[in-house]
Amino acid sequence: MNKPLVVMLGGSGFVGRHLAPRLVAAGYRVRVPSRNRNMARDVGCVPGVELVNCNVHDPAELRRVLEGASVAINLVGILNESGHGGAGFNRAHVELTRNLIGACKEAGVGRLLQMSALNAGRGTSHYLRTRGEAEQLVRQSGLAYTIFQPSVIFGRGDGLFGRFALLLRFAPVLPLARASARFAPVYVGDVADAFLAAMSRKDTVGQVIELYGDEVLTLKQIVEYTARCMGLKRLIVPLPDALARIQALVFDFVPGKPFSSDNYRSLKLDSVGGVDGLHRLGIAKTPIDAVVPKLLGEAGRQTLLDRNRRVR
């Protein structure tokens, strides 16, 4: 008997790299479309994962790659865009979701698992606005959908502790915008387990599932924790909102956008959740202390090595 096929958009990203091997171990075939196969080597090396060339923004190519699949998973998301008006967010979140829904219907794929975010549709940021618009499209699609709303996600290669670790390596003083913003970080492995569990449970169809950890931390506490795990002494300076907005405007024009005006607007809402989706799915939460100190300890050792090389 042929194994059921799952097509995973964004499968070469942070969550996808953890979800793909879980899907294969559970008996699924996994197809990951990518415009750049070289950028998706990590997931493409997993036995049972088929990496295919595809422009997911082309409806015809998307329909072709979905042929024979029973489930589609959309993990695509961006935290910043190259411009400033929201067009990049709209393309990545709204237009792609609209195209995916149409392609699923044409290819006969009835099940859709959609990644979103806590606070989707709330606030003034383009990121949250377009996440909310994408959710509305999914709800109105007629497909058997499940929407996932995680808080910030941590794990090896994350954009949370890992990003601050890079900054703290070189910044003895770190001015921090929205330092009091609150988060309930959730482990990437738990997020992947939630997707896998929901695929086989009928009671998750038509549901929105919040994913968050047990520990609520402010942004300042997250940065301080990062520094401690790396063995670094750093001064974290919370910025008043007026200066935080100026900092965001400046970083809007920095290559790579380590911070942006849209990030600032997203941070005006706490990302802590209210209905425990992991508990509902029977998934035990992985504590921050079980993962991050080891990862950041490695980063701290690398910092010491780099410092010693400079001294020599």
Buried (B, 14 or more C-beta within 10 A) or exposed (E): EEBBBBBBBBBBBBBBBBBBBBBBEBEBBBBBBBEEEEEBEBBBEBEBBBBBEBEBBBBEBBBBBBBBBBBBBBBBBBEBBEEBEBBBBBBBBBBBBBBBBBBBBBBEBBBBBBBBBBBBBBBEBBBBBBBBBBBEBBBEBEBBBBBBBBBBBBBBEBEBBBEBBEBBBEBEEBBBBBBEBBBBBBBBBBBBBBBBBBBEEEEBBEBBBBBBBBBBBBBBBBBBBBBBBBEBEBEBEBBEEEEBBEBBEEBBEEEEBEBBBBBBBBBBBBBBBEEBBBEBBEBEBBEBEEBBBEBBEBBBEEBEEEEEEEEE
